Amino acid sequence: RYTEAAANLQAACALYREFGDRYNEADELVVLGDVRRDAGNLDGARTAWREALRIFDELGHADADLLRARLAT
């Protein structure tokens, strides 16, 4: 049920964005990327992960390094 999961995650991201909760927005984008990867949508996964990475970098969060490594593989 990847399509349903992705839609719910996108809705969660939009809510976090609306509330200004950038960390949780990025965290959900990572999960969205994972779901897209598992569904075979590698381009969509990379798009979500790059957006999460941008937010983590702006926040100066250590998760940026982990995500950068994931994107490199």
N, C-alpha and C positions, 0 to 999 in steps of 0.2 A: 504494500500500500504506500509506495514511495510518493506517488502524486499527492495523496492526501496529507502525508507527513510534510512534504515540501510546502504545500499551501498553508498548513498550520504554522510552520516555522516562519514563513514569509509574513504572516499576519502578526506573529509575535515580534518579529524584527520591526515592523511598522509601528507597533505600540511602544516598544522601547525607544524608538527614534522620536516618536511624538512626545514621550515623557522626558526625553533628554538623558536617558540611561544608556550611555554609550558603551559601557563595558558589557552589559547584558545583550545589547544589540550585536556587538561583535561576537560574543559567545554563541548566540543563536545562529549567526552567520557561519560560524565554524561547523556547527551541527548540520545546518542546511547544506553546506559543502559536502559533509560526510554522506548525507542522504543522497545527494545528487551523484556522488562518486559510486555509491553502492548500487544505484539505479543504472549505472553505465554512462552517465552524463558528465564526462570529465571536464568539458569546457565550462559547464554550469558550475561544477564544483570549484574549479579554479577561480571563476568570477566571484563566487561567494567568499572564498578564502582570501582573495586579494582585497576585497572590501573590508573584511574583518582585520586583515593585516594593517591596512591603512588606519583603521580606528585604533588598534592596539599601539601602533607607532605614535599616533597623536597623543595617546594617553601615557606613553612611556611605560607600557606594561610588558612584563617579562614574557607573556604568552606570544608576543610578536616573534621572538626568536624560534619558538617551537613551530609556529605556523610558517615561518620563512623556510625552515627545514622541510616541512611537509610539502610546500610548494616546489622545492628543489628536486623532489623525487618523482 
